[in-house]
Amino acid sequence: MFQLTDTEFYELQRLTKSKSEGRGGRRKLPLVFTESGVAMRSSVLTSQRAHQVNIASTL
């Protein structure tokens, strides 16, 4: 897990067309997982959604 830079966060917002949440926006940059980190995390979780993510990440 790592923290996005200002540039990465701006680019992510631009690509996903998402806006800052609530009044005043974010105070800190978000923490994110790498693709392999998502696969590892979903392999230990037991929900149906985690199971689907784990299968999708191996394709």
C-alpha positions in Angstrom: 0.0 0.0 0.0 1.3 3.5 -0.8 0.1 7.1 -1.0 -0.7 8.8 -4.3 1.2 12.0 -5.3 -0.7 15.2 -6.0 -0.2 14.6 -9.8 -1.4 10.9 -9.6 -4.5 11.9 -7.6 -5.3 14.7 -10.0 -4.9 12.3 -13.0 -7.1 9.7 -11.3 -9.8 12.2 -10.7 -9.6 13.4 -14.3 -9.8 9.8 -15.7 -12.6 8.7 -13.4 -14.4 12.1 -13.5 -14.7 12.0 -9.7 -14.9 15.1 -7.7 -13.6 15.8 -4.2 -15.9 14.5 -1.5 -18.0 16.9 0.7 -17.2 20.5 1.5 -13.5 21.4 1.4 -12.3 18.2 -0.4 -9.7 15.8 0.8 -7.2 16.8 3.5 -4.9 13.9 2.8 -4.0 12.0 -0.4 -5.6 8.6 -0.5 -3.8 5.3 0.2 -4.0 2.8 -2.6 -3.1 -0.9 -3.3 -1.0 -2.1 -6.2 -2.7 -4.7 -8.5 -0.9 -7.5 -6.8 -1.8 -6.1 -3.4 -5.5 -6.3 -4.3 -5.1 -9.9 -5.4 -3.3 -10.8 -2.2 -5.9 -9.0 -0.1 -8.9 -10.6 -1.9 -7.4 -14.0 -1.4 -7.7 -13.8 2.4 -11.1 -12.2 2.5 -14.2 -14.4 2.4 -16.9 -12.3 0.8 -18.4 -13.2 -2.6 -17.0 -9.9 -4.1 -13.5 -10.7 -2.8 -13.7 -14.1 -4.4 -14.8 -12.5 -7.7 -11.9 -10.0 -7.6 -9.4 -12.8 -6.8 -10.6 -14.8 -9.9 -10.6 -11.7 -12.1 -7.0 -10.7 -11.1 -5.7 -14.1 -12.2 -7.0 -13.7 -15.8 
